[in-house]
Amino acid sequence: MKLVEWERREGISVITICRPEVYNALNFPILQELSRITEELIHSKATRVVVITGAGDKAFSAGADLKERRGFTEDQVRRYIYTIRECFNRIAHLSKPVIAAVNGVALGGGMELALACDLRIADEHAVFGLTETSLGIIPGAGGTQRLARLVGKAKAKEMIFTARRLTAEEAMDMGMLNQVVQEGALMEEAMKLASMINENAPLALAQAKYAIDYGAETDLVTGLALETKAYETLIPTKDRLEGLDAFKEKRKPIYLGE
């Protein structure tokens, strides 16, 4: 069985971490395969939206494979942290919207993977936690930075300092999730959201993601300048003209990413 399954549907790629027997723990081979797939997705026009989930119904990912970690030298630990951080950075910087479909526990690196995605939908029984301080370390794959930017410093500090686990409802109330769904409905809802996104112009989606992500890291004046530049990038595209023509002709637009 593959450690990571990559299912290509029309405009949508579904990536599934496949180690359910160990709660989809993230070992080196999984991270290397995720990085390889992400590298291919960077150049893929066929995929416009990405959905990431875990195999089974117990875990999205419980984080690093601690059995693997116990045998690491200090240099191997550094290499692992570098690998997982770079892998998640690649996912976060994909020009395509990425949805995390969180089907169970998302702890440590598993939660950091969800945070690296643009949108997060969770099963009502999902559990979240950045529990690293209870193990004598800190989140090292973006958790300290992405969580604070998503929910604010005070809430991020509380979650990381206490190593407390949150229910899906608590994570939703904190502002970490876009949606919580009933048991058994997760992938249906995730694909419904992905399909809605897939109907829109891929170049426009890429520029919208760019403007939001980079604009949020700067002051308003600079952010508005980024937005203007992103908009101007779309003016000469065929997709922009197709959108206008489809509106005039009262039909569904056919976007080609050109």
Salt bridges, closest charged atoms under 4 A:
GLU7 OE2 - ARG9 NE 2.90
GLU33 OE2 - ARG36 NH2 2.72
GLU39 OE2 - HIS43 NE2 3.79
GLU40 OE2 - ARG36 NH1 2.40
ASP65 OD2 - ARG19 NH1 2.94
GLU74 OE1 - ARG78 NH2 3.82
ASP75 OD1 - ARG78 NH1 3.04
ASP118 OD2 - LYS209 NZ 2.82
GLU124 OE2 - HIS125 NE2 3.84
GLU170 OE2 - ARG164 NH1 3.55
GLU183 OE1 - HIS125 NE2 3.20
GLU189 OE2 - LYS192 NZ 3.30
GLU199 OE2 - LYS252 NZ 3.77
GLU217 OE1 - ARG149 NE 2.94
GLU242 OE2 - ARG251 NH1 2.64
GLU249 OE1 - ARG251 NE 2.62
GLU258 OE1 - LYS238 NZ 3.84
